[in-house]
Amino acid sequence: MFWYDGALHEEPIAPFDLTDRGLNLADGIFDTSLAQNGRIFLLEPHLDRFALAAEALAIPFSREAAADALGRLAAAIGQGAVRLTLTRGGGARGLPLPKEPKPFLFGAAAPAPAPFPVLALAVTSIRRNESSPAARLKTLAYLDAILALREASAKGAGEALFLNGLGHVASLSSANLFAVFGRRIVTPPLADGVLPGTVRALVLKRAPGLGFGAAEQSFDLAELSRADAIFATSSLKLIAPCGSLERHAFASAENEVVHTLQAALRDAIEAECGTT
């Protein structure tokens, strides 16, 4: 199911401006969210993040149009993945920004993969650029993640682990990463080239109320290898325990902290969407 020009469509083919900067320069942003029971989980945080990213790139953004698209697509799919894409629109050849941009917003809904998967990780040779503003935005320039995932897949892993230019753990190709030390969880700070994940933020917010310490701090692979468990967070994976990192095994799927956080997330989905 697709959304553009203020309406739902069943076909993915639509007239498209071949000068669109999103197509030609990856000049745009996107957001992926989870639909449950015809509703978007963490709707307001997703809209907030989308709006902040648009503001950072000076792309005109209509929160009302985005909310309408999310609502219609969620209702149409019932349960699944919903993605919105916003480009700066068409423009003349070259890099300078158009003086009067005409942004193009469109969306799509499709079945989502099963949540809470157990992941195998492999470290990619590609580094996350913590000095780039784009590292903290969901821009259309996702080639590093695509190539990193291909590299991880060649090693038999389902997700790639990025280090940044300083050698700090940053993120996975399509998720944030947490490490568990006893009853304390840590995740890399945004300054390490990390996307501000909506589920990441929820976990950091809820963890203290569940009796766990929670912090954003930098750490390297050696420190990560000493963790009791590691897990990934994303809008579709939700909280995914990581069973291995290269040749190092973790009992993340049996970890009490991970189990408790997963249960709390299920409760949050039920409270907002009326279903688990």
N, C-alpha and C positions, 0 to 999 in steps of 0.2 A: 504494500500500500504506500502511495506517495502523496505528498502535499506540496503544491505550489500555486501561486496566484490566488491564494485564499480558499482553495478547495481541495478535496481528496480526489485522487486518480488511481486507477488500477494499473495503468501502463507506465513503464519507466521512461518512455521516450517523450520528450517535450522540446519545443523550440528553445534553442540555446544560443546566446550571443557568443560568437567565436572570438570576440575580443575580450571576453570576460577574464579579469585578472586572476580569479581563482583557478581557472583552467590553465592559463598561460604562465602565471607566476606564483601559484600557490598562495595568493594574497587573499586569505580568508580564514575562517575558524569553523569549528564544528563542536557538537556536543552529543554524547551518547547517554541515554538514560534507560531505566528499566520500567516497563509497563507491567503492572499487576492489577488484575480485576478492572481493567480499563482505565487505570489511573497511573500517573507518573510518580514513582517513588523519589522522594527528595526534590519535588518540583521546584520549590522556591530557591534552594541552593543551586540547582542547575541553571535556573534563569539568572540568578545573581552572577554566577561564574561566567555565563555567556555574555551578559551585559558588561562585566568588567573587562573581558577579553576584547570585545568590540570597542570599548572606550580606549583601551591601551593601544589599539591599532588605528583609532580614529575612523572606524567604519560605522556609519549611521545604523542604529539598531532600534527596532520596535519591540519592546517587551510584550506588548499586547498581541502582535502578530505571532511572535514565538510561542507565547502561551496558548494561543488558539491552535497553532499547528500541533503542539505537543498534546493538547487535549483531544483533538480530533484523531490523531494517529493512535494514541493510546486506546481510545474507545474503539477504533476499528480493529486493532490487533488483539485487544483483550489482555493477553500476556505475551510479552516479547521485548525486542530491542527497538528503541526509537532514536533516530539520529536526525539532528538539524544541522544544516550547513548554511553559512552566511559568507558570501563573497563580496568584494568591493564593487563588483559589477564590471561593465565594459570600460575600456579606456584605450588611449592611443598607445602605439608601440613604445616600449621603453619603461624605465623604472619610476619616473616622477609620478606622484599621486595625481589623479584627476581632480580638478578644482571643484567639480560638482559630482561627486560619486553617486551612482544609482545602484545601491546594494541589491543583491539577489538572495532571497531566503527560500530554501526548499527543505523538505524533510522526507524521511522514509521510515517504514516500520516493517519488521521481519521477525520470524521466530528467533528466540534467544538461546544460546547454549545453556546447558544445565549449570545452575549456580553451585558454589562451594566445591569446585573441582580440586583434586589433589595435583599439584604441579611439580614437574621436574624442570630445574633451571640449568642454564649454561651461561657462562660469562661470555659476552661478545667482545670482540676486539675493537668495536666502534665505541668511541667515547661520547658521553653526554656533555654538551658545551654549557657549563654552568654560567658562563659570561653572557650568553645570548638571552635576550628577553623572550624569544620564542620558545625556549626550553621550559618556560613556566606557563605557556599558553597552548591550547589545543588548536594549533594552526593546521592548515592543509598540507604542510610540508612534513610528511611522515615517512620519507624514504629511508632515513636512518633506522627507524623501527622495523620497517619491512625487511631491510637487509639483515638487521640483527636477528630477527626471527628466523630468517632463512638459514643463517649461520647456526643458530641454536638447534633448529630442526635437523640439520646435518649431523649434529652430535647426539641426536635422539632425545632432545629436550623439547618441551612444549612452550617454554618462555625463555626470553633472553634477559640477562641481567646486565644493566649498564653501570659502568663506573664513569665518573666525570674526569675532567682534566687534571684534578688534584689527586686522583686515585681513590676518592671516596665512593662508597656505594650510592647510587642515585635512584634508580627505579627499574622496573621491568619494561618490556617493549610496549605493553598495554595495561600497566597496573602500577600502583604504588607498592612499596615493600615495607614490612615491619619485621623487627626481630624481637623475640621474647627472651628475657633474662629473669628467671624466677617468676615473680609476679609483677614485673615491670616490662612495658613495651616501649620500643624506640623506633623512630622512623626518620629518614633523612630530612633535613629542613629544605624549604623551597629554594633557598639560596644555593643548594647543591645541584640545581638544574632539575627540579622536581615539579610536576604538575600538581596543582591544588585539588586533589581528588575529593569528590563529595563524600564518598564512603570513608576515605582517609580522615576527613574532618570529623565525621560522625563518630568514628572509633576513638579518636583523640578526645572528643568531648565526653563520650559515655564511659570510657575506661575507668576514670577515678571513682565514679559512682558504683562501679562493680568491684571496687577494692583493689584496682591495679594502678600502679604508677604509669604515667605516660609522658613521653618527652620527644621533642624534635632535636636530634643531634647527629652530627657527622660520625660515620664509622667506616672502617675499611673491611676488606675481605677476611683478614685474619680475625678481626673482632666478630664478624658475622658468623664465622665458622664455629665460634664458641657459644653461640646462642642455643638455648634449649629448644627453640622452635622458630620458624620463620613463616610468615604468611603474606599473601598479596591481597590488595583491596582494589576493587573497581566496581563500576556501576552494574556490570553484568556478572562478573565472577563473584561479587559481593565479598566474602572473606574466604580465600582459597589457601588452605595449608600447603606448604611446599615440602615435599617429601625428600627432595635431593637437590644438591647444588654441585654440579660436576660429579665427583666421586664421593662426596660427603653426604651421608644420609641423615635425615632429621625425622624424629617421631612427632612431627607437627600435627598430624591428623589425630593423634591421641592426647595432645596437650590440653590441660584443663583450661588455661587462659584462652586458647583458641576456641574451644568448645563453648565457653561462657560468652565470648564475644559474638560467635555465630548465633547463639540463642537470643542474645539481645538484639541482634540485627533482624532476626526473624520477627521478633516482637515489634520492632519499629516498622517493618513492612506491613504487618497486620494492622497496626494502629493507623497508619496513613492510608493504606490501600484497601483495608478490609479483608485481606487474605494473606496466607503464608505461601 
